Amino acid sequence: MYRIRRTKQANIDLYRIYTYILFDLANPIAADNFISRILKSISNLEYFPYMGKKISNSNVRYIYFKNYLIIYSVKNQNVEIQRIFHKRQNFKNVI
């Protein structure tokens, strides 16, 4: 089993998603449920770390959750969640 770690930026991304749903959409229940479900999706990487598609010739991979891309890398027995982007964001310039 692999260990899941999130970068500071990934935590900020999750927080922004949460606050958007909570305040902009005014739906606290949906905000809690969405974050729970995205974290459950990320936890699948503990057992299947290479299930995501590889980005170019890098060590970086991604999986989709709803309209979000979860960007991560695998090294040794660790999966590092680097960023979480909405699919409409231009994430390739950031990676």
N, CA, C and O atoms as a GROMACS GRO file, in nm:
protein
  380
    1MET      N    1   0.084  -0.117   0.000
    1MET     CA    2   0.000   0.000   0.000
    1MET      C    3   0.090   0.125   0.000
    1MET      O    4   0.192   0.130   0.069
    2TYR      N    5   0.049   0.224  -0.078
    2TYR     CA    6   0.122   0.349  -0.090
    2TYR      C    7   0.067   0.451   0.008
    2TYR      O    8  -0.048   0.444   0.050
    3ARG      N    9   0.151   0.547   0.045
    3ARG     CA   10   0.110   0.652   0.136
    3ARG      C   11   0.073   0.776   0.055
    3ARG      O   12   0.146   0.816  -0.035
    4ILE      N   13  -0.041   0.836   0.087
    4ILE     CA   14  -0.089   0.955   0.019
    4ILE      C   15  -0.042   1.078   0.096
    4ILE      O   16  -0.059   1.088   0.217
    5ARG      N   17   0.017   1.171   0.024
    5ARG     CA   18   0.057   1.299   0.082
    5ARG      C   19   0.007   1.410  -0.009
    5ARG      O   20   0.004   1.395  -0.131
    6ARG      N   21  -0.034   1.521   0.050
    6ARG     CA   22  -0.080   1.637  -0.028
    6ARG      C   23   0.016   1.752  -0.006
    6ARG      O   24   0.060   1.777   0.107
    7THR      N   25   0.049   1.822  -0.112
    7THR     CA   26   0.131   1.941  -0.099
    7THR      C   27   0.046   2.053  -0.038
    7THR      O   28  -0.076   2.044  -0.031
    8LYS      N   29   0.114   2.157   0.006
    8LYS     CA   30   0.045   2.273   0.060
    8LYS      C   31  -0.049   2.331  -0.046
    8LYS      O   32  -0.161   2.371  -0.016
    9GLN      N   33  -0.002   2.335  -0.172
    9GLN     CA   34  -0.083   2.390  -0.279
    9GLN      C   35  -0.208   2.304  -0.306
    9GLN      O   36  -0.315   2.359  -0.334
   10ALA      N   37  -0.195   2.173  -0.296
   10ALA     CA   38  -0.311   2.085  -0.314
   10ALA      C   39  -0.414   2.110  -0.203
   10ALA      O   40  -0.534   2.108  -0.229
   11ASN      N   41  -0.367   2.133  -0.082
   11ASN     CA   42  -0.459   2.165   0.027
   11ASN      C   43  -0.529   2.299   0.003
   11ASN      O   44  -0.647   2.314   0.034
   12ILE      N   45  -0.455   2.394  -0.052
   12ILE     CA   46  -0.516   2.523  -0.086
   12ILE      C   47  -0.622   2.504  -0.196
   12ILE      O   48  -0.730   2.562  -0.190
   13ASP      N   49  -0.590   2.421  -0.294
   13ASP     CA   50  -0.686   2.392  -0.401
   13ASP      C   51  -0.815   2.332  -0.344
   13ASP      O   52  -0.925   2.372  -0.382
   14LEU      N   53  -0.801   2.236  -0.254
   14LEU     CA   54  -0.919   2.174  -0.191
   14LEU      C   55  -0.999   2.279  -0.112
   14LEU      O   56  -1.122   2.280  -0.118
   15TYR      N   57  -0.929   2.364  -0.042
   15TYR     CA   58  -0.996   2.468   0.036
   15TYR      C   59  -1.073   2.563  -0.056
   15TYR      O   60  -1.186   2.602  -0.025
   16ARG      N   61  -1.014   2.599  -0.168
   16ARG     CA   62  -1.082   2.689  -0.263
   16ARG      C   63  -1.207   2.623  -0.323
   16ARG      O   64  -1.310   2.688  -0.340
   17ILE      N   65  -1.197   2.496  -0.354
   17ILE     CA   66  -1.313   2.423  -0.406
   17ILE      C   67  -1.423   2.423  -0.300
   17ILE      O   68  -1.540   2.451  -0.329
   18TYR      N   69  -1.384   2.390  -0.178
   18TYR     CA   70  -1.480   2.385  -0.068
   18TYR      C   71  -1.549   2.519  -0.047
   18TYR      O   72  -1.672   2.526  -0.038
   19THR      N   73  -1.470   2.627  -0.039
   19THR     CA   74  -1.530   2.758  -0.012
   19THR      C   75  -1.614   2.807  -0.129
   19THR      O   76  -1.712   2.879  -0.109
   20TYR      N   77  -1.578   2.769  -0.251
   20TYR     CA   78  -1.660   2.806  -0.366
   20TYR      C   79  -1.799   2.743  -0.354
   20TYR      O   80  -1.900   2.811  -0.371
   21ILE      N   81  -1.803   2.614  -0.326
   21ILE     CA   82  -1.932   2.546  -0.313
   21ILE      C   83  -2.008   2.599  -0.191
   21ILE      O   84  -2.129   2.620  -0.198
   22LEU      N   85  -1.937   2.619  -0.082
   22LEU     CA   86  -1.999   2.664   0.042
   22LEU      C   87  -2.058   2.804   0.030
   22LEU      O   88  -2.174   2.826   0.066
   23PHE      N   89  -1.980   2.899  -0.021
   23PHE     CA   90  -2.023   3.039  -0.022
   23PHE      C   91  -2.085   3.083  -0.154
   23PHE      O   92  -2.193   3.142  -0.156
   24ASP      N   93  -2.018   3.055  -0.265
   24ASP     CA   94  -2.069   3.102  -0.394
   24ASP      C   95  -2.196   3.028  -0.434
   24ASP      O   96  -2.290   3.087  -0.487
   25LEU      N   97  -2.198   2.899  -0.408
   25LEU     CA   98  -2.317   2.821  -0.441
   25LEU      C   99  -2.412   2.809  -0.321
   25LEU      O  100  -2.524   2.758  -0.334
   26ALA      N  101  -2.367   2.856  -0.207
   26ALA     CA  102  -2.447   2.856  -0.083
   26ALA      C  103  -2.504   2.719  -0.050
   26ALA      O  104  -2.623   2.703  -0.023
   27ASN      N  105  -2.414   2.619  -0.053
   27ASN     CA  106  -2.460   2.484  -0.029
   27ASN      C  107  -2.360   2.408   0.060
   27ASN      O  108  -2.273   2.338   0.010
   28PRO      N  109  -2.372   2.423   0.192
   28PRO     CA  110  -2.277   2.360   0.283
   28PRO      C  111  -2.277   2.208   0.279
   28PRO      O  112  -2.173   2.144   0.295
   29ILE      N  113  -2.394   2.149   0.259
   29ILE     CA  114  -2.401   2.003   0.253
   29ILE      C  115  -2.328   1.952   0.130
   29ILE      O  116  -2.253   1.855   0.138
   30ALA      N  117  -2.350   2.016   0.017
   30ALA     CA  118  -2.280   1.976  -0.106
   30ALA      C  119  -2.130   1.996  -0.093
   30ALA      O  120  -2.052   1.915  -0.143
   31ALA      N  121  -2.088   2.103  -0.026
   31ALA     CA  122  -1.945   2.128  -0.006
   31ALA      C  123  -1.881   2.015   0.073
   31ALA      O  124  -1.776   1.964   0.034
   32ASP      N  125  -1.944   1.976   0.182
   32ASP     CA  126  -1.891   1.865   0.264
   32ASP      C  127  -1.889   1.735   0.185
   32ASP      O  128  -1.790   1.662   0.187
   33ASN      N  129  -1.999   1.707   0.115
   33ASN     CA  130  -2.007   1.583   0.038
   33ASN      C  131  -1.905   1.579  -0.075
   33ASN      O  132  -1.843   1.475  -0.099
   34PHE      N  133  -1.886   1.690  -0.143
   34PHE     CA  134  -1.792   1.693  -0.255
   34PHE      C  135  -1.650   1.668  -0.207
   34PHE      O  136  -1.577   1.588  -0.267
   35ILE      N  137  -1.610   1.734  -0.100
   35ILE     CA  138  -1.474   1.715  -0.048
   35ILE      C  139  -1.456   1.571   0.000
   35ILE      O  140  -1.351   1.512  -0.023
   36SER      N  141  -1.556   1.515   0.065
   36SER     CA  142  -1.547   1.375   0.109
   36SER      C  143  -1.529   1.281  -0.009
   36SER      O  144  -1.450   1.186  -0.004
   37ARG      N  145  -1.603   1.307  -0.117
   37ARG     CA  146  -1.596   1.219  -0.234
   37ARG      C  147  -1.465   1.235  -0.310
   37ARG      O  148  -1.412   1.137  -0.361
   38ILE      N  149  -1.413   1.356  -0.318
   38ILE     CA  150  -1.286   1.374  -0.388
   38ILE      C  151  -1.172   1.311  -0.308
   38ILE      O  152  -1.080   1.254  -0.366
   39LEU      N  153  -1.178   1.320  -0.175
   39LEU     CA  154  -1.076   1.256  -0.091
   39LEU      C  155  -1.085   1.104  -0.100
   39LEU      O  156  -0.983   1.035  -0.095
   40LYS      N  157  -1.206   1.051  -0.113
   40LYS     CA  158  -1.222   0.907  -0.131
   40LYS      C  159  -1.162   0.863  -0.264
   40LYS      O  160  -1.098   0.758  -0.273
   41SER      N  161  -1.183   0.943  -0.368
   41SER     CA  162  -1.124   0.913  -0.499
   41SER      C  163  -0.972   0.914  -0.491
   41SER      O  164  -0.906   0.828  -0.549
   42ILE      N  165  -0.917   1.011  -0.420
   42ILE     CA  166  -0.772   1.019  -0.402
   42ILE      C  167  -0.721   0.898  -0.325
   42ILE      O  168  -0.612   0.848  -0.354
   43SER      N  169  -0.797   0.851  -0.228
   43SER     CA  170  -0.753   0.737  -0.147
   43SER      C  171  -0.738   0.610  -0.230
   43SER      O  172  -0.666   0.518  -0.189
   44ASN      N  173  -0.805   0.602  -0.345
   44ASN     CA  174  -0.787   0.485  -0.433
   44ASN      C  175  -0.643   0.472  -0.481
   44ASN      O  176  -0.599   0.363  -0.516
   45LEU      N  177  -0.571   0.584  -0.482
   45LEU     CA  178  -0.432   0.582  -0.525
   45LEU      C  179  -0.341   0.505  -0.427
   45LEU      O  180  -0.230   0.467  -0.463
   46GLU      N  181  -0.388   0.483  -0.306
   46GLU     CA  182  -0.312   0.401  -0.210
   46GLU      C  183  -0.289   0.261  -0.266
   46GLU      O  184  -0.182   0.202  -0.247
   47TYR      N  185  -0.388   0.209  -0.336
   47TYR     CA  186  -0.382   0.073  -0.388
   47TYR      C  187  -0.350   0.067  -0.537
   47TYR      O  188  -0.296  -0.033  -0.586
   48PHE      N  189  -0.384   0.173  -0.609
   48PHE     CA  190  -0.362   0.177  -0.754
   48PHE      C  191  -0.292   0.307  -0.794
   48PHE      O  192  -0.352   0.390  -0.861
   49PRO      N  193  -0.167   0.325  -0.753
   49PRO     CA  194  -0.100   0.453  -0.776
   49PRO      C  195  -0.071   0.483  -0.923
   49PRO      O  196  -0.053   0.600  -0.959
   50TYR      N  197  -0.066   0.382  -1.006
   50TYR     CA  198  -0.034   0.405  -1.147
   50TYR      C  199  -0.158   0.404  -1.237
   50TYR      O  200  -0.146   0.389  -1.358
   51MET      N  201  -0.274   0.419  -1.177
   51MET     CA  202  -0.396   0.414  -1.257
   51MET      C  203  -0.416   0.541  -1.340
   51MET      O  204  -0.490   0.538  -1.438
   52GLY      N  205  -0.353   0.650  -1.301
   52GLY     CA  206  -0.369   0.775  -1.374
   52GLY      C  207  -0.288   0.779  -1.502
   52GLY      O  208  -0.192   0.704  -1.519
   53LYS      N  209  -0.328   0.867  -1.590
   53LYS     CA  210  -0.260   0.885  -1.716
   53LYS      C  211  -0.135   0.970  -1.694
   53LYS      O  212  -0.137   1.067  -1.619
   54LYS      N  213  -0.027   0.932  -1.760
   54LYS     CA  214   0.099   1.004  -1.748
   54LYS      C  215   0.098   1.130  -1.834
   54LYS      O  216   0.042   1.130  -1.944
   55ILE      N  217   0.158   1.237  -1.784
   55ILE     CA  218   0.168   1.362  -1.858
   55ILE      C  219   0.304   1.365  -1.927
   55ILE      O  220   0.408   1.369  -1.862
   56SER      N  221   0.302   1.362  -2.060
   56SER     CA  222   0.422   1.369  -2.143
   56SER      C  223   0.531   1.272  -2.096
   56SER      O  224   0.503   1.157  -2.063
   57ASN      N  225   0.652   1.320  -2.094
   57ASN     CA  226   0.768   1.239  -2.053
   57ASN      C  227   0.808   1.272  -1.910
   57ASN      O  228   0.926   1.280  -1.879
   58SER      N  229   0.710   1.290  -1.826
   58SER     CA  230   0.740   1.329  -1.687
   58SER      C  231   0.700   1.217  -1.592
   58SER      O  232   0.651   1.112  -1.632
   59ASN      N  233   0.723   1.243  -1.467
   59ASN     CA  234   0.685   1.151  -1.360
   59ASN      C  235   0.547   1.187  -1.305
   59ASN      O  236   0.502   1.130  -1.206
   60VAL      N  237   0.481   1.281  -1.370
   60VAL     CA  238   0.354   1.334  -1.323
   60VAL      C  239   0.238   1.262  -1.391
   60VAL      O  240   0.242   1.233  -1.510
   61ARG      N  241   0.136   1.233  -1.313
   61ARG     CA  242   0.016   1.165  -1.362
   61ARG      C  243  -0.107   1.244  -1.320
   61ARG      O  244  -0.099   1.336  -1.239
   62TYR      N  245  -0.221   1.205  -1.376
   62TYR     CA  246  -0.346   1.268  -1.334
   62TYR      C  247  -0.461   1.170  -1.344
   62TYR      O  248  -0.460   1.075  -1.423
   63ILE      N  249  -0.560   1.196  -1.260
   63ILE     CA  250  -0.688   1.124  -1.266
   63ILE      C  251  -0.796   1.232  -1.266
   63ILE      O  252  -0.774   1.345  -1.223
   64TYR      N  253  -0.912   1.194  -1.315
   64TYR     CA  254  -1.027   1.282  -1.313
   64TYR      C  255  -1.118   1.248  -1.197
   64TYR      O  256  -1.135   1.132  -1.160
   65PHE      N  257  -1.176   1.351  -1.140
   65PHE     CA  258  -1.288   1.335  -1.048
   65PHE      C  259  -1.389   1.442  -1.087
   65PHE      O  260  -1.364   1.561  -1.069
   66LYS      N  261  -1.501   1.399  -1.139
   66LYS     CA  262  -1.603   1.491  -1.191
   66LYS      C  263  -1.537   1.585  -1.290
   66LYS      O  264  -1.482   1.539  -1.391
   67ASN      N  265  -1.540   1.716  -1.265
   67ASN     CA  266  -1.480   1.815  -1.354
   67ASN      C  267  -1.341   1.858  -1.310
   67ASN      O  268  -1.293   1.963  -1.352
   68TYR      N  269  -1.279   1.779  -1.226
   68TYR     CA  270  -1.149   1.816  -1.170
   68TYR      C  271  -1.040   1.717  -1.209
   68TYR      O  272  -1.064   1.597  -1.222
   69LEU      N  273  -0.920   1.772  -1.228
   69LEU     CA  274  -0.801   1.691  -1.254
   69LEU      C  275  -0.719   1.690  -1.126
   69LEU      O  276  -0.688   1.794  -1.068
   70ILE      N  277  -0.684   1.572  -1.083
   70ILE     CA  278  -0.600   1.556  -0.965
   70ILE      C  279  -0.461   1.520  -1.017
   70ILE      O  280  -0.441   1.412  -1.073
   71ILE      N  281  -0.367   1.610  -0.998
   71ILE     CA  282  -0.231   1.595  -1.049
   71ILE      C  283  -0.146   1.536  -0.937
   71ILE      O  284  -0.147   1.586  -0.825
   72TYR      N  285  -0.072   1.429  -0.968
   72TYR     CA  286   0.008   1.364  -0.865
   72TYR      C  287   0.132   1.299  -0.925
   72TYR      O  288   0.144   1.283  -1.046
   73SER      N  289   0.223   1.261  -0.837
   73SER     CA  290   0.341   1.186  -0.878
   73SER      C  291   0.360   1.070  -0.781
   73SER      O  292   0.312   1.072  -0.668
   74VAL      N  293   0.430   0.968  -0.830
   74VAL     CA  294   0.456   0.848  -0.749
   74VAL      C  295   0.607   0.833  -0.736
   74VAL      O  296   0.680   0.832  -0.835
   75LYS      N  297   0.652   0.821  -0.612
   75LYS     CA  298   0.794   0.800  -0.587
   75LYS      C  299   0.807   0.709  -0.466
   75LYS      O  300   0.748   0.734  -0.361
   76ASN      N  301   0.886   0.604  -0.483
   76ASN     CA  302   0.901   0.503  -0.379
   76ASN      C  303   0.763   0.450  -0.340
   76ASN      O  304   0.691   0.400  -0.427
   77GLN      N  305   0.726   0.460  -0.217
   77GLN     CA  306   0.594   0.412  -0.172
   77GLN      C  307   0.501   0.530  -0.141
   77GLN      O  308   0.408   0.516  -0.062
   78ASN      N  309   0.527   0.645  -0.203
   78ASN     CA  310   0.447   0.764  -0.176
   78ASN      C  311   0.378   0.814  -0.302
   78ASN      O  312   0.435   0.813  -0.411
   79VAL      N  313   0.255   0.859  -0.283
   79VAL     CA  314   0.181   0.929  -0.388
   79VAL      C  315   0.165   1.072  -0.337
   79VAL      O  316   0.105   1.096  -0.232
   80GLU      N  317   0.220   1.167  -0.413
   80GLU     CA  318   0.211   1.307  -0.372
   80GLU      C  319   0.110   1.379  -0.460
   80GLU      O  320   0.130   1.393  -0.581
   81ILE      N  321   0.002   1.424  -0.398
   81ILE     CA  322  -0.098   1.502  -0.469
   81ILE      C  323  -0.042   1.644  -0.479
   81ILE      O  324  -0.021   1.712  -0.378
   82GLN      N  325  -0.019   1.688  -0.603
   82GLN     CA  326   0.045   1.817  -0.623
   82GLN      C  327  -0.055   1.930  -0.639
   82GLN      O  328  -0.041   2.035  -0.576
   83ARG      N  329  -0.154   1.910  -0.722
   83ARG     CA  330  -0.254   2.013  -0.749
   83ARG      C  331  -0.388   1.949  -0.781
   83ARG      O  332  -0.395   1.831  -0.816
   84ILE      N  333  -0.494   2.028  -0.769
   84ILE     CA  334  -0.628   1.987  -0.809
   84ILE      C  335  -0.686   2.104  -0.887
   84ILE      O  336  -0.706   2.213  -0.834
   85PHE      N  337  -0.714   2.080  -1.015
   85PHE     CA  338  -0.760   2.184  -1.106
   85PHE      C  339  -0.898   2.152  -1.161
   85PHE      O  340  -0.933   2.036  -1.182
   86HIS      N  341  -0.975   2.257  -1.184
   86HIS     CA  342  -1.097   2.240  -1.262
   86HIS      C  343  -1.054   2.218  -1.406
   86HIS      O  344  -0.953   2.274  -1.450
   87LYS      N  345  -1.127   2.137  -1.480
   87LYS     CA  346  -1.085   2.102  -1.615
   87LYS      C  347  -1.078   2.222  -1.710
   87LYS      O  348  -1.013   2.214  -1.814
   88ARG      N  349  -1.143   2.331  -1.676
   88ARG     CA  350  -1.139   2.450  -1.760
   88ARG      C  351  -1.018   2.539  -1.733
   88ARG      O  352  -0.989   2.630  -1.810
   89GLN      N  353  -0.948   2.511  -1.625
   89GLN     CA  354  -0.829   2.588  -1.594
   89GLN      C  355  -0.715   2.546  -1.686
   89GLN      O  356  -0.709   2.431  -1.730
   90ASN      N  357  -0.626   2.638  -1.714
   90ASN     CA  358  -0.509   2.607  -1.796
   90ASN      C  359  -0.398   2.553  -1.706
   90ASN      O  360  -0.307   2.626  -1.667
   91PHE      N  361  -0.408   2.426  -1.672
   91PHE     CA  362  -0.316   2.367  -1.576
   91PHE      C  363  -0.179   2.336  -1.634
   91PHE      O  364  -0.083   2.325  -1.559
   92LYS      N  365  -0.167   2.321  -1.765
   92LYS     CA  366  -0.039   2.281  -1.824
   92LYS      C  367   0.069   2.386  -1.805
   92LYS      O  368   0.187   2.352  -1.800
   93ASN      N  369   0.032   2.512  -1.795
   93ASN     CA  370   0.130   2.617  -1.772
   93ASN      C  371   0.179   2.620  -1.627
   93ASN      O  372   0.284   2.676  -1.597
   94VAL      N  373   0.102   2.561  -1.538
   94VAL     CA  374   0.136   2.563  -1.396
   94VAL      C  375   0.223   2.446  -1.356
   94VAL      O  376   0.303   2.456  -1.263
   95ILE      N  377   0.208   2.334  -1.425
   95ILE     CA  378   0.281   2.212  -1.389
   95ILE      C  379   0.425   2.222  -1.432
   95ILE      O  380   0.503   2.130  -1.411
   0.00000   0.00000   0.00000
